[in-house]
Amino acid sequence: MENWLLNLIWVYLLAVNTLAFSLMGIDKRRAKRGAWRIAERTLFLPVVLFGSLGGTLGMFCFHHKTRHWYFRYGFPILLVVQLLLLGAGAYLLLR
């Protein structure tokens, strides 16, 4: 695989995971202050787009949305699925 493409993939993964982590922290802060909240579908979007590690870490780090089953179990399940997909993709491209 081209080196620039691999770098682009890493930058994308870093950006989407940072976004997912940050959104969880921002929404938790807004919840504590009683301010306008981030929609749940907005919290899910970067997680579905391969930001599940950041979303899961943010959820447990900020203790945010841990009472909702679809966050508590959905984020880690997506993380496992995405790791399997990334592993399979890496195997197919690097063999």
N, C-alpha and C positions, 0 to 999 in steps of 0.2 A: 504494500500500500504506500502511496505517496506520503512523504513526511509532512507536507503541508496539510493534507487531508486529515491525518492523524492528529496534528496540532489543532486543527479546526474543531474536531470532535471533542478534544479535551477542553478547549475554551468554551464550547457550547455547554458541556456537562457542568463545568465549573460555574458558568453564568446562571444556568437554570436552577442548579441546586442552591446557589447563593440567594437567588430570588425567592425560592420556596422557603428557605430558612428565614429570610428577612420578613416575608409576608406574615409568617406565623408570629414573629416577634412584634411587628407593627400592630397586628390585629389584637394581640394580647394586651398591648399597651393601651390601645383604644378602648378595649373592653373595660379595663380598670378605671379609665377616665370617664366612661359613659359617653364617649364620642361616637361619631359615625363609623360603622364597622365595615370591614371588607367582606364581600359576599363569599359564601362557602364555595361556590363554583369557581371563583377567582382563586381561592386557596388551593383548590384541586387541580387547576389547569397546569401550573408548572410541574406539579407532582406527576401527572399523567404524561407530560412531555419529558420524561426521564429525570425529573428532579425529586424522586422519591427519597433519596438519602437525605437531602437538605430538609425536605418536609417532615420526615420522621424525626430527625435530630431536633428540628425546631419545635415540633409538637411536644417532645419529652423535655427538652431543655427549658422551654417557657411554660410547661404544664398547661398547654392550650389545646382545647378540643379533645382532650383525652377521655371525656365522658361520652362522646359520640362514637358509637360502634363503627360507623363507616370511616371515621378518621383513625381510631385506635387500631383497627384491624386492616382497613383498606390501604393505608400508607405502607405498613410493613409487607403486606402481600404484594403490592405493586413493586416494592423494593426488590423482593426475591425474584419476581417475574422479570424485572428490568435487568437485574444482574445476570440471570440466565440468558436473556436475549443478547446482552452485551458480550457475555462469554462465548455464546454460540457464534455471534458475528465475528468476534476476534479470531476464533478457531478457524472459521471458514476463510477469512481473509489472509491469515498468516500461515496457513498450512502449505 
